[in-house]
């Protein structure tokens, strides 16, 4: 199966194309955004036994070609193996995902549901407070990106925990050098595998119960 995604933007030079899948590479100035985010896309595609290639030229836009295994039986078998390797949710566990990248948010929703979590989600950090208030005390954990428009994950956590001090957060970050301390916060570094995410969620939830 093949999927092609194109735009008519400014395109990329060969030098930029050579680095687009690096986790922390960006063409933006410091403080102007989180970069391309293609390391996560690459990781998801490779995890599903596919491959991705790019066609681009300066001033002529960009096209990404994504290829996945054609055999449905093989794809279902790989999906089943991934579920078996990933720690499963326990009955009643609910996760709220806060991620402004809608495509990545949908991927996280699908995977977390596959391993048994009840999943709530929003791409708008300002909507998280209402979702949390409406779903307490059933909510088990908030999985939040760190860098988002309008606010950041740490500020959101402070606002939430001032009202719900026992609610745990697991943060997702693609930046190793922005003052984040693993000692102060539970963090999973992007890019990560979906199985790795399931393991980290399980560890955070189990430490909370312990």
trRosetta pair geometry for C-beta under 8 A, 3 or more apart (Angstrom, degrees):
i j d omega theta_ij theta_ji phi_ij phi_ji
1 67 7.2 153 83 -156 49 52
1 68 4.7 -14 62 61 99 98
1 69 7.5 15 18 80 89 31
1 70 5.8 148 -25 -104 64 60
2 65 6.4 -16 -167 -171 107 92
2 66 7.0 149 -158 80 54 50
2 67 5.1 -17 -102 -101 80 74
2 68 7.7 -173 -77 22 35 68
3 65 7.5 153 81 -158 46 45
3 66 4.5 -15 62 61 96 102
3 67 7.9 -169 23 -72 66 34
3 68 7.8 31 -2 -3 102 104
4 63 5.9 -2 -171 -174 102 106
4 64 7.0 165 -151 84 52 50
4 65 5.2 -15 -101 -102 83 69
4 66 7.5 -175 -77 20 34 71
5 63 7.0 161 81 -153 42 57
5 64 4.9 -5 56 55 94 98
5 66 7.4 26 0 -4 102 110
6 61 6.4 46 -180 152 90 127
6 62 6.9 -179 -145 94 57 47
6 63 4.2 -15 -98 -100 91 86
6 64 7.7 -168 -74 22 47 60
7 61 5.3 -161 95 -153 58 100
7 62 5.7 11 47 51 93 83
8 61 4.4 -50 -121 -83 33 132
9 61 5.6 105 38 -115 53 65
9 62 6.5 -20 51 10 101 97
10 58 7.0 -15 159 -154 75 63
10 59 6.6 -17 -161 -80 55 38
10 61 8.0 94 37 -82 13 40
11 56 4.9 159 -156 -180 80 91
11 57 5.1 -31 -169 87 147 36
11 58 4.7 -177 93 -110 120 19
11 59 5.5 -49 25 23 132 28
11 60 5.0 50 -71 48 146 59
11 61 5.5 -19 -70 9 87 12
11 62 5.8 155 -118 -52 54 82
12 16 4.2 -121 -169 88 102 125
12 17 5.0 128 117 -58 124 82
12 20 7.1 5 -164 -68 167 128
12 54 7.7 -5 51 150 136 136
12 56 4.4 32 40 126 91 145
12 57 7.8 -40 57 -72 49 7
12 58 7.0 -93 94 -75 8 65
12 62 6.1 45 1 -87 101 124
13 16 4.9 96 54 8 77 100
13 17 7.0 -139 95 -5 40 89
13 58 5.5 18 -74 -57 71 113
14 17 5.5 -54 -143 38 34 115
14 18 6.4 42 157 -29 65 102
15 18 5.9 -50 -155 24 29 114
15 19 7.4 0 156 1 58 109
16 19 6.4 -81 -160 45 34 96
16 20 6.5 56 151 -62 73 92
16 27 6.3 8 -130 -77 123 128
17 20 5.9 -27 -143 -15 36 118
17 54 5.9 -162 -144 91 108 132
17 56 6.0 176 -83 55 121 119
19 22 5.0 -29 -175 2 78 124
19 25 4.7 -167 150 -151 108 166
20 25 6.9 -129 -115 89 21 132
20 36 5.7 -57 -158 88 85 169
20 38 5.0 8 152 58 93 154
20 54 6.9 39 50 -17 155 166
21 38 5.4 -88 -96 115 56 106
21 39 5.5 113 -174 -94 56 62
21 42 4.5 57 -140 -42 116 161
22 25 3.8 73 74 -14 113 120
22 39 6.5 -53 111 -76 17 117
23 39 4.2 102 -99 -136 56 173
23 174 6.1 -156 172 -158 88 93
23 190 6.5 164 -157 116 108 73
23 191 5.6 -133 -108 -4 105 87
24 35 7.4 160 -170 -16 34 167
24 174 6.5 169 -95 157 68 86
24 175 6.7 109 -127 -110 104 52
24 176 6.8 -57 -85 10 145 96
25 35 6.4 136 98 -155 45 141
25 36 7.3 -8 93 21 85 113
26 33 7.1 180 -165 93 138 86
26 34 7.1 -144 -96 149 140 27
26 35 3.0 -106 -94 -95 103 101
26 36 6.7 -177 -113 -8 65 74
27 35 7.3 116 18 -132 58 74
27 36 7.5 58 7 -46 95 102
28 32 4.2 -145 172 88 110 108
28 33 4.5 -51 155 53 176 102
28 34 8.0 30 46 34 144 16
28 35 6.2 -139 22 -83 109 53
29 32 4.5 69 61 -2 78 133
34 37 6.6 51 111 -62 106 96
34 147 5.1 150 -79 98 122 139
34 174 6.3 91 -174 58 110 129
34 175 7.5 -107 -135 -44 88 112
35 174 7.3 -123 46 119 122 141
36 39 8.0 107 84 -10 94 74
37 40 5.7 -33 178 28 76 113
37 41 6.9 80 127 -17 78 100
37 101 6.3 166 -154 -107 160 152
37 104 7.4 -102 179 -45 130 136
37 174 7.5 -118 -107 -58 66 168
38 41 5.0 -50 -150 39 52 117
38 42 5.9 57 150 -24 76 101
39 42 5.7 -52 -147 36 31 113
39 43 6.4 33 153 -21 63 106
39 174 7.3 141 56 -138 130 122
39 190 6.8 117 91 148 117 92
39 191 4.3 -141 134 -36 98 124
40 43 5.7 -54 -149 35 31 112
40 44 6.5 29 155 -17 65 105
40 104 6.1 9 133 -109 148 125
40 174 7.8 -81 -43 -87 110 127
40 190 5.8 -34 -74 -165 106 114
40 191 4.7 -175 -87 -113 54 101
41 44 6.0 -58 -150 36 30 108
41 45 6.3 26 156 -16 66 109
41 52 6.9 74 133 -76 103 171
42 45 5.9 -58 -147 39 29 110
42 46 6.2 22 159 -14 66 110
42 52 6.0 -118 -109 39 70 137
42 191 7.2 -73 64 -92 89 172
43 46 6.0 -59 -143 41 27 106
43 47 6.1 31 157 -24 64 109
43 191 4.1 171 -25 162 148 137
43 192 7.2 103 153 66 161 19
43 193 6.5 -132 173 -86 115 58
44 47 5.7 -54 -146 33 28 114
44 48 6.6 11 159 -4 62 110
44 107 6.1 -51 -122 -153 150 152
44 194 7.5 69 -114 -38 80 108
45 48 6.2 -72 -154 46 28 99
45 50 4.5 -86 -176 80 82 109
45 51 6.7 108 145 -115 119 11
45 52 4.9 64 105 -36 172 112
45 66 5.8 -120 -116 -147 131 106
45 68 7.6 -120 -149 -80 78 84
46 49 7.6 47 -175 -76 37 17
46 50 6.9 -106 -81 62 27 62
46 51 7.3 49 -91 -96 71 54
47 82 7.7 78 162 -110 105 133
47 193 5.6 145 -100 -138 134 92
47 194 6.4 131 152 11 162 99
47 195 8.0 -175 -151 -1 129 97
48 68 6.0 -26 126 -128 116 108
48 69 7.8 -134 151 9 79 96
48 75 7.7 25 -173 -140 97 90
48 78 6.9 114 -147 125 58 140
49 68 7.2 82 82 -153 77 67
49 69 5.3 12 101 -33 121 115
49 78 6.1 -103 -6 -119 129 163
50 66 6.3 38 149 177 140 80
50 67 5.3 175 -162 91 95 54
50 68 4.1 -46 -86 -94 125 58
50 69 6.9 -117 -76 -18 75 63
51 66 7.9 -176 93 -149 36 50
51 67 5.4 -4 55 57 75 104
52 64 6.2 -8 -170 -173 105 102
52 65 6.9 158 -155 83 54 53
52 66 5.0 -12 -105 -104 88 72
52 67 7.5 -173 -79 20 40 71
53 64 7.5 159 82 -155 38 57
53 65 5.0 -11 60 58 86 103
54 62 6.5 -19 -167 -167 103 101
54 63 7.2 154 -156 83 54 50
54 64 5.4 -24 -102 -102 77 69
54 65 7.6 -167 -79 19 28 75
55 62 7.1 156 85 -157 52 52
55 63 4.7 -5 58 59 100 98
55 65 7.3 47 -5 -14 101 106
56 60 7.3 157 -168 78 50 90
56 61 7.1 -119 -131 115 76 39
56 62 4.0 -3 -100 -110 112 83
56 63 7.2 -177 -68 25 69 57
57 60 4.2 15 73 42 99 126
57 61 7.9 18 51 51 70 47
68 75 7.1 51 155 -105 113 124
69 74 5.3 -95 149 97 146 123
69 75 5.3 -178 79 -69 112 89
69 78 7.5 122 28 -3 147 146
71 74 3.9 61 90 13 116 112
71 75 6.5 171 92 -14 61 84
72 75 5.5 -55 -146 37 34 113
72 76 6.2 33 156 -18 67 106
73 76 5.9 -56 -148 37 29 108
73 77 6.3 30 153 -20 64 107
74 77 5.6 -54 -148 36 32 113
74 78 6.4 33 154 -19 66 104
75 78 5.8 -53 -150 35 31 110
75 79 6.4 33 151 -20 64 106
76 79 5.5 -52 -147 36 34 114
76 80 6.3 36 153 -20 66 104
77 80 5.7 -53 -148 35 32 111
77 81 6.4 33 153 -20 64 105
78 81 5.6 -53 -148 35 32 112
78 82 6.4 36 152 -22 64 104
79 82 5.7 -53 -152 32 31 113
79 83 6.7 31 151 -18 63 103
79 114 7.6 -104 -178 -155 100 146
80 83 5.8 -53 -152 34 34 111
80 84 6.5 33 151 -20 66 105
81 84 5.7 -55 -149 35 33 111
81 85 6.4 26 156 -15 67 108
82 85 6.0 -59 -147 39 30 106
82 86 6.2 22 158 -18 65 115
82 194 6.9 32 -178 83 126 120
82 195 6.3 -125 -158 -66 81 104
83 86 5.8 -64 -143 39 29 108
83 88 7.8 45 179 -86 82 96
83 114 5.8 -113 -96 152 109 104
83 115 6.2 -173 -137 -90 78 73
85 195 5.4 -17 110 -130 110 133
86 115 5.0 -83 114 -103 126 134
86 194 7.0 -37 -95 124 141 85
86 195 4.8 -127 -86 -124 90 71
86 198 3.8 49 -168 68 104 166
86 199 7.2 -114 -144 -44 64 73
87 115 7.2 60 91 -176 46 133
87 198 5.1 171 48 145 76 99
87 199 5.6 114 3 -96 118 51
87 201 7.5 -167 79 71 117 89
87 202 3.8 -23 110 -50 153 155
88 115 5.3 -152 -121 -178 55 81
88 116 4.9 55 -173 10 88 141
88 198 7.9 3 -71 -173 26 125
89 93 4.5 -145 -170 61 105 126
89 112 7.7 67 -50 -177 129 76
89 115 5.8 115 -15 123 88 80
89 116 3.5 -156 43 97 100 101
89 117 4.3 162 -73 -67 152 65
90 93 5.2 88 59 -26 72 121
90 116 7.7 99 -11 123 14 134
90 205 7.8 -174 17 138 113 142
92 118 7.7 -29 -164 2 26 123
92 138 7.1 -118 -177 -153 90 88
92 140 7.9 124 123 -56 74 121
93 116 7.5 57 55 119 109 95
93 117 5.6 -67 103 -120 96 79
93 118 7.0 168 92 23 46 83
93 140 4.6 -8 -154 -24 75 163
93 141 7.8 6 -174 10 99 100
93 205 6.7 14 -137 -143 136 153
94 117 6.7 124 -122 -176 27 86
94 118 4.2 -33 -105 75 83 106
94 119 7.5 -176 -156 -76 66 22
94 120 6.6 37 175 -6 105 103
94 135 6.6 -131 130 166 152 128
94 138 5.2 45 14 138 146 91
94 139 5.2 -85 92 -114 114 45
94 140 5.2 142 53 2 57 92
95 112 5.8 -100 58 -173 138 148
95 117 4.8 -3 9 178 111 144
95 118 7.4 154 21 78 63 54
95 119 5.8 -18 67 -112 89 67
95 120 7.3 -165 96 34 43 72
95 139 7.9 100 -107 -157 17 76
95 140 6.2 -45 -71 63 61 101
95 141 5.3 -17 -116 70 81 90
95 142 7.5 147 -165 -104 65 22
95 143 5.6 24 178 -7 115 111
95 201 7.1 -28 -96 -146 144 134
96 119 8.0 135 -100 -165 28 53
96 120 4.5 -25 -107 77 74 106
96 121 7.0 166 -162 -84 55 37
96 122 7.6 -3 -175 11 98 94
96 128 6.7 113 152 -146 135 92
96 131 5.9 136 -131 122 133 128
96 132 6.5 -64 -28 -79 170 79
96 135 7.3 151 -67 67 118 147
96 139 5.9 -4 -22 -144 111 122
96 141 7.5 -160 30 99 72 46
96 142 4.8 -23 69 -114 103 74
96 143 7.0 180 87 27 48 68
97 105 6.2 149 125 -147 123 81
97 108 5.1 155 -142 115 156 133
97 109 6.4 -132 37 -71 150 74
97 112 7.1 -174 -49 3 129 155
97 119 6.4 1 -4 -165 113 101
97 120 7.2 174 20 88 68 52
97 121 4.3 -11 62 -111 98 91
97 122 7.7 168 88 28 61 51
97 143 4.9 -18 -108 71 69 106
97 144 7.7 168 -160 -79 40 45
98 121 7.6 180 -74 -153 36 58
98 122 5.8 -6 -112 67 72 87
98 123 8.0 142 -160 -112 52 18
98 125 5.8 73 -177 -103 127 68
98 128 5.0 -6 -94 -87 133 131
98 142 6.5 10 -1 -177 113 102
98 143 7.2 173 24 89 67 53
98 144 4.2 2 59 -115 111 84
98 145 6.5 -122 106 20 75 76
98 148 7.3 -53 145 -61 99 162
98 153 7.1 150 91 -111 123 91
98 156 6.8 -148 117 148 167 167
99 104 5.7 -108 153 97 139 103
99 105 4.2 179 77 -84 112 89
99 108 6.5 108 7 20 154 148
99 121 7.5 -34 31 -159 92 104
99 123 6.5 -42 88 -113 54 65
99 143 7.8 -17 -42 115 106 91
99 144 7.5 -172 -61 -146 65 40
99 145 4.8 102 -115 -25 68 116
99 148 7.8 -146 -141 -93 29 120
99 172 7.3 5 -99 50 109 141
100 105 7.8 -180 55 -48 5 124
100 123 5.2 90 -130 -174 40 80
100 124 7.5 76 -107 -82 82 36
100 125 7.4 -37 -64 -30 102 90
100 145 6.5 -95 10 52 81 148
100 148 4.6 146 -25 -138 126 95
100 149 6.0 121 -129 15 161 89
101 104 4.0 37 101 25 117 115
101 105 6.2 168 87 -21 59 86
101 123 7.6 -151 47 -134 18 107
101 145 7.6 111 10 -67 94 157
102 105 5.3 -52 -144 34 32 118
102 106 6.5 33 157 -21 65 101
102 123 5.2 -18 -85 -92 79 149
103 106 6.0 -53 -154 32 30 109
103 107 6.8 32 148 -18 62 104
104 107 5.5 -51 -152 34 38 115
104 108 6.4 37 151 -18 68 104
105 108 5.8 -57 -151 37 31 110
105 109 6.4 35 151 -22 65 106
105 121 5.7 130 180 180 108 133
105 123 5.6 -97 -35 -82 165 91
106 109 5.5 -49 -147 33 34 116
106 110 6.4 34 156 -19 65 104
107 110 6.0 -57 -151 35 29 110
107 111 6.4 21 158 -13 65 110
107 194 7.9 -118 156 -87 101 120
108 111 6.0 -60 -144 41 29 106
108 112 6.0 23 163 -15 67 112
108 119 7.9 167 126 -150 80 139
108 121 7.5 143 89 -110 107 133
108 143 7.1 -159 179 109 140 141
108 197 7.7 -113 -127 162 92 164
109 112 6.3 -64 -145 39 22 104
109 113 6.3 20 159 -16 62 111
109 119 5.1 148 -142 135 71 151
109 121 5.3 -59 -84 -36 114 153
110 113 6.0 -63 -153 37 26 110
110 114 6.5 29 152 -24 63 107
111 114 5.5 -54 -151 31 34 115
111 115 6.7 12 159 -3 67 105
111 194 4.7 -119 -149 -154 154 131
111 197 7.4 68 117 73 141 135
111 198 7.7 -119 152 -58 109 105
112 115 6.2 -63 -148 45 33 97
112 117 4.4 -43 166 51 95 128
112 119 4.8 114 94 -83 122 126
112 198 8.0 174 -106 -92 63 85
112 201 7.9 122 -119 -66 103 172
113 116 7.7 110 -175 -23 30 8
113 117 6.5 -88 -84 65 35 73
113 118 8.0 43 -109 -118 75 24
113 119 5.3 -80 -62 1 86 128
115 198 5.3 -143 -135 -120 176 130
117 201 7.9 -58 -65 156 143 154
118 138 7.9 -30 76 151 144 119
120 131 5.5 156 156 -178 137 128
120 135 6.2 -115 -43 -41 160 168
120 139 7.5 -52 25 -108 136 104
122 125 7.6 153 108 -76 114 21
122 127 4.4 -151 -161 84 153 119
122 128 5.7 -155 56 -73 137 67
122 131 6.1 -154 -26 -25 131 149
124 127 4.3 70 84 2 105 110
124 128 7.7 -157 100 -28 60 75
124 150 7.9 23 -160 34 73 153
125 128 5.5 -32 -162 -4 47 119
125 144 7.8 70 -114 -150 98 117
125 148 5.1 127 -39 108 127 146
125 149 7.9 -174 10 72 114 56
125 150 5.9 -172 51 81 117 116
125 151 4.9 -137 110 58 150 107
125 153 7.8 -132 -116 -87 128 51
125 156 5.3 -110 -165 -83 113 134
126 129 7.3 -39 -177 14 42 104
126 150 6.2 -62 -39 139 106 152
126 151 7.2 126 -64 7 74 124
127 130 5.8 -56 -166 39 58 111
127 131 6.2 56 141 -21 81 107
128 131 5.6 -61 -150 40 36 111
128 132 6.1 35 155 -21 71 107
128 142 7.2 67 -168 -142 126 132
128 144 7.6 24 -116 -102 158 120
128 156 6.0 35 66 -162 150 127
128 160 7.2 -58 127 -73 114 124
129 132 5.8 -56 -148 36 29 111
129 133 6.3 28 156 -18 65 107
129 159 6.6 -61 -87 130 118 122
129 160 6.7 -150 -103 -89 74 80
130 133 5.8 -54 -145 37 31 110
130 134 6.2 24 158 -16 65 111
131 134 5.9 -62 -146 40 28 108
131 135 6.1 -4 165 4 65 119
132 135 6.4 -79 -140 49 24 92
132 136 6.2 37 164 -42 67 103
132 139 6.1 -58 -136 3 69 171
132 142 7.3 -22 -91 -78 118 125
132 160 5.8 -93 -171 -134 179 111
132 164 6.5 -130 163 5 124 154
132 167 7.1 38 -154 -145 124 171
133 136 6.4 -41 -140 9 25 112
133 163 7.9 -20 -88 126 92 148
135 138 5.4 -84 173 60 79 102
135 139 4.8 88 113 -51 106 105
136 139 5.7 -49 -87 20 58 108
136 164 6.1 -134 -104 -107 143 136
136 167 7.7 -75 -105 -73 110 128
139 142 7.4 23 168 -59 124 79
139 167 6.4 13 105 -128 113 118
140 168 7.7 -24 150 44 58 103
140 205 6.2 13 162 -121 121 115
141 167 7.4 158 -113 -175 32 73
141 168 5.0 -32 -117 79 84 97
141 169 7.2 149 -168 -100 76 22
141 170 6.2 24 171 -2 124 102
141 201 6.8 163 82 -151 160 90
141 204 6.5 95 -124 110 145 123
141 205 6.1 -88 -41 -81 136 93
141 208 7.8 -162 -80 -13 103 158
142 156 8.0 -140 146 126 150 117
142 157 7.4 -177 79 -100 136 83
142 160 6.8 19 -13 130 161 174
142 167 6.5 50 -11 155 107 111
142 168 7.3 -174 27 97 72 48
142 169 4.9 -26 71 -109 99 74
142 170 7.4 179 89 28 50 63
143 169 7.9 150 -90 -161 24 59
143 170 5.2 -17 -110 69 70 100
143 172 6.9 45 174 -26 86 108
143 201 7.2 -33 -80 -98 123 110
144 148 8.0 -76 180 -22 93 137
144 153 4.1 149 125 -135 117 112
144 156 6.1 -157 -158 79 159 140
144 157 7.1 -160 45 -58 153 95
144 169 6.0 -31 21 -157 115 107
144 170 7.5 146 24 77 66 49
144 171 5.8 -32 76 -111 82 65
144 172 7.0 -159 100 18 33 84
145 148 5.4 114 88 -57 112 103
145 153 5.8 -159 97 -59 40 124
145 171 7.4 64 -165 -163 13 71
145 172 5.0 -44 -103 68 56 102
145 173 7.5 126 -163 -80 60 50
146 152 5.8 5 171 -174 61 99
146 153 4.4 -84 -113 22 39 124
146 154 6.8 24 -143 -24 84 87
146 171 5.2 59 -68 -178 90 118
146 172 6.7 -141 -13 79 80 48
146 173 4.3 23 1 -92 137 96
146 175 7.2 -114 79 37 140 105
146 178 7.6 142 134 81 142 137
146 180 6.9 -49 -121 -86 158 134
146 187 7.8 13 -58 -127 125 109
147 152 6.1 -22 -105 -125 40 96
147 153 7.6 -46 -25 -7 27 97
147 173 7.3 92 -7 -128 91 78
147 174 7.7 -72 26 39 123 92
147 175 6.9 69 -28 0 133 129
147 178 7.8 29 -64 89 116 174
148 151 6.4 0 80 74 102 58
148 152 6.3 151 34 -115 78 40
148 153 6.7 99 1 -49 112 74
151 155 4.8 -120 -174 81 103 129
151 156 5.7 117 123 -54 128 88
152 155 5.1 93 56 10 74 102
152 156 7.1 -136 99 -5 38 91
153 156 5.5 -55 -148 37 34 115
153 157 6.3 37 154 -23 67 103
153 169 7.3 148 168 -180 104 136
153 171 5.1 130 124 -125 150 106
153 172 7.9 157 -68 42 163 62
154 157 5.6 -49 -148 32 33 114
154 158 6.7 35 152 -20 63 101
154 171 7.4 6 -65 -97 73 147
154 185 7.1 -79 -101 -86 99 147
155 158 5.8 -51 -151 32 34 111
155 159 6.6 33 152 -17 65 105
156 159 5.8 -58 -153 37 32 111
156 160 6.2 27 154 -16 68 110
157 160 5.7 -57 -143 40 31 109
157 161 5.8 17 164 -11 69 114
157 169 4.7 -52 -112 -34 122 163
157 171 7.8 -60 -46 -69 139 110
158 161 6.2 -60 -134 44 24 101
158 162 6.4 36 159 -32 60 103
159 162 6.1 -52 -156 20 25 114
159 163 7.7 -1 154 4 56 103
160 163 6.5 -81 -170 46 35 94
160 164 5.7 -40 165 47 78 105
160 167 6.1 -82 145 78 115 135
160 169 7.7 122 68 -64 139 117
161 164 6.2 -77 -113 75 37 62
161 165 5.2 68 -175 -114 79 47
161 167 6.4 -143 -94 57 73 90
161 169 7.8 -81 -51 -21 117 116
162 165 7.5 37 -113 -73 11 80
164 167 4.2 29 127 -7 115 122
166 208 8.0 107 178 -164 84 113
168 186 7.1 21 178 22 104 147
168 204 6.0 167 147 161 143 110
168 205 7.4 -175 62 -92 149 52
168 208 5.2 -98 -39 -83 145 138
169 185 7.3 -42 94 -155 110 96
169 186 6.6 164 95 51 63 104
170 186 4.9 -63 -111 113 65 115
170 187 7.5 157 -169 -97 62 21
170 188 6.3 28 169 -7 107 105
170 200 6.5 130 -156 133 141 108
170 201 6.4 -108 -2 -99 168 66
170 204 5.2 -131 -73 -22 116 172
171 180 7.6 -147 103 -143 144 130
171 185 5.5 4 13 156 132 129
171 186 6.6 139 15 87 78 61
171 187 4.8 -29 71 -107 98 74
171 188 7.3 178 86 25 48 65
172 187 7.6 145 -94 -159 18 68
172 188 5.6 -24 -104 70 67 91
172 190 5.8 63 176 -49 93 104
172 192 7.7 -116 -133 13 100 127
173 176 7.8 132 122 -72 114 41
173 178 7.6 -142 -167 46 130 119
173 180 5.7 125 114 -61 179 171
173 187 5.7 -22 16 -160 117 117
173 188 7.8 148 25 76 69 44
173 189 6.2 -41 74 -117 79 56
173 190 6.4 -147 96 8 27 95
174 189 7.4 106 -106 -171 34 66
174 190 3.9 -43 -82 68 81 121
174 191 7.5 30 -112 -50 98 55
175 178 4.4 33 124 -7 131 119
175 180 7.2 124 91 -1 86 127
176 180 7.5 -105 -149 52 32 113
176 189 7.0 22 -81 -132 89 127
180 184 8.0 -144 -171 60 52 108
180 185 6.6 -71 -163 48 89 130
180 187 6.0 91 166 -89 129 161
181 184 4.2 66 77 12 110 105
181 185 6.6 112 73 17 64 86
182 185 7.1 -84 -128 65 26 66
182 187 5.8 -105 -106 37 70 114
186 200 7.8 147 172 173 105 104
186 204 5.2 80 -168 -109 158 124
188 192 5.3 -10 159 -52 112 161
188 196 7.2 145 -157 131 124 102
188 197 6.2 93 165 -109 168 71
188 200 4.9 111 -83 118 124 174
189 192 6.6 129 79 -60 51 103
192 196 4.7 -126 -179 87 99 128
192 197 5.5 115 117 -57 128 86
192 200 7.8 -34 -172 -1 154 141
193 196 4.2 98 57 3 84 105
193 197 7.1 -144 95 -7 47 82
194 197 5.4 -47 -151 31 37 115
194 198 6.6 40 150 -20 65 100
195 198 5.7 -51 -151 33 35 112
195 199 6.5 35 151 -18 65 104
196 199 5.7 -53 -149 36 34 112
196 200 6.3 30 154 -17 66 106
197 200 5.8 -58 -147 38 31 108
197 201 6.3 34 155 -20 66 105
198 201 5.8 -52 -146 35 30 113
198 202 6.4 32 155 -20 63 107
199 202 5.8 -56 -151 35 29 112
199 203 6.4 30 153 -20 64 107
200 203 5.6 -53 -148 35 33 113
200 204 6.4 30 156 -17 66 105
201 204 6.0 -59 -149 37 30 107
201 205 6.1 23 157 -14 66 111
202 205 5.9 -60 -145 42 27 108
202 206 6.0 24 159 -17 65 112
203 206 5.9 -58 -142 39 25 108
203 207 6.3 25 159 -19 63 108
204 207 5.9 -56 -147 35 28 109
204 208 6.6 32 152 -22 62 105
205 208 5.6 -54 -154 31 32 115
205 209 6.6 26 152 -15 65 105
206 209 5.7 -55 -148 38 36 108
206 210 6.2 35 153 -22 67 106
207 210 5.5 -52 -142 36 34 111
